[in-house]
Amino acid sequence: GGLFEEIKDDLVEKNMAQQLWEMFDELLDVVITAISESGVVDIHAFKMSEEYQYIKTLFEDSFLVNQLFDGDNVA
């Protein structure tokens, strides 16, 4: 594959990670909006909450870990 292939694969993976996060984020918005219509959750407050930041960090870290370990598995 060579260096160019590796860089391309890396970019594709990061782009997919970004898209997945955005999809997840949108899904979360829908869920929160549904809940907040019953008067339970403030979507902006939730976005500032530790729980949301924790989920976001977990999600991003899982991709970073994949990036780190991918290098070791090159055939």
C-alpha angles and dihedrals in degrees: 000000000000131000096305091055091050092050091047092050089048092052092047090051094048091047090051090048089052092048092047091051091049091050090048090047092051091047089051090051091054092049093046092046090052091050095043091054085067086054097250107109133039104212094208092048089050092051087056093046125110090237093059092045089049093053091046092049092047090050094048093043092053089059093044090052089050090051092051096048096041090073091061094053099056108133 
